[in-house]
Amino acid sequence: MDGDLHDLPDDPAALKAMISDIRRSNSSLEAEVAALKAASADAQARIERLQLLLKTIQRATYGSHPA
């Protein structure tokens, strides 16, 4: 809701419609957040696998070095 509280309609039906729209929007945003969190987790898991693979390749190429 972008407007001021004074901008709200007095009609109960209009208020109910606004609430319904806000709930739909909220549900949509919650689904988008969940999808983005899942994508982020997948990306992080891939990064970790690639880092492990890189370390394995570096060890095979250069030998192990003390950290």
Buried (B, 14 or more C-beta within 10 A) or exposed (E): EEEEEEEEEEEEEEEEEEEEEEEEEEEEEEEEEEEEEEEEEEEEEEEEEEEEEEEEEEEEEEEEEEE
